[in-house]
């Protein structure tokens, strides 16, 4: 069965193409690639994480056993974990690469295999294509009997009575990689300012792995956090865990009855951000990107190149022109933005879907980091988010955005992409 990598790894329907056999094949291909292309300054180590989707913990465990069978030391998260936490661990622990079992914001029937490179970001197109070329070159090699993670609800795989207990001399180590990531986030923003701001905000977790992240980060501060839809539900409450308006009905209704200063939204694996104002009115990802750019330039006195995907609002273009900032436009997929961030000198990287990256961090979209930066903005400005949006529109004009999703058969995708490249809309 063919496996094709897209903009951020491989994604397929669970039990149709996304099977244990295919996960093993892709893990073996990644192991073969990383073994053939060692990176100076890194260790023969792979970080493996997973989200809350059906069987994600089991798929992650199977992938970890394949990497271990190929002589890699493996750090496996013990429970569902945000993608940016896994990416941060890849860089921080000097791993040659990482894998995140997630389909991010896609429908519940999907799962995915995201590749992360040693720098702590999405692997570029060349790396993904190279890994794909290693498929089935070698038979799958895997160990067995290694410690299993938890799906986050107390469930365990069928192994020993306590499957999280360390196995002597096992090349697989269970480790929570979130604390190191969260500690870095507190240094990325003015955390003391946020901590004393008395902000009262909601967090729409969309049933994803971001649930509880802001409560943990802002514990013992003056901020009050209300987390909505935090429960583990592999069906994501009947929605796709994507930060778009139609998925906010539950939290919007709550906010209309219980106003807050702002509502932050994270997607299924917490690498994207969305939002609403404190009364449940929609804030587009484009508005959030522009608010953050304004904050970085005006309040933080930041300078540098601004990198945006071509689907991102033209208000960014006008803001860059007004501020004398170089604007770089890329194709769709954060890996293209990450490539620019790796060159250095980037002030902000952003894409229409809510993926946002910051300098001084990892070259990766991080929904939790973006959420904290929005809180820093509110703590600095001390005016409502609606007023901040109105100020931008007064200066740069109102901007509108709409999106229609259309599904095309996979077998026609290559021809369609070629046609659109030659005949852009």
Secondary structure, DSSP 8 states (H G I E B T S, - for coil): ----EETTEEEEEBTTTB-HHHHHHHHHHHHHHHHHS--TT-EEEEEEEE-SSTTHHHHHHHHHHHHHHTT-EEEE-SS---HHHHHHHHHHTTEEEEEEE--TTS-TTEEEEEEEETTTEE--HHHHHHHHHTTTSS------S------SSS---SSSSSTTS--TT-SEEE---HHHHHHHHHHHTTHHHHHTS--EEEEE-TTSTTTTHHHHHTTTSS-EEEEES-S--TTGGGS---SSGGG-HHHHHHHHHS--SEEEEE-TTSSBEEEEETTS-EE-HHHHHHHHHHIIIIIS---SEEEEETTS-THHHHHHHHHT--EEEE-SSHHHHHHHHHHS-EEEEE-TTSBEEETTS-SS--HHHHHHHHHHHHHHH-S-HHHHHHHHHHHH-------------GGGHHHHHHHHHHS--
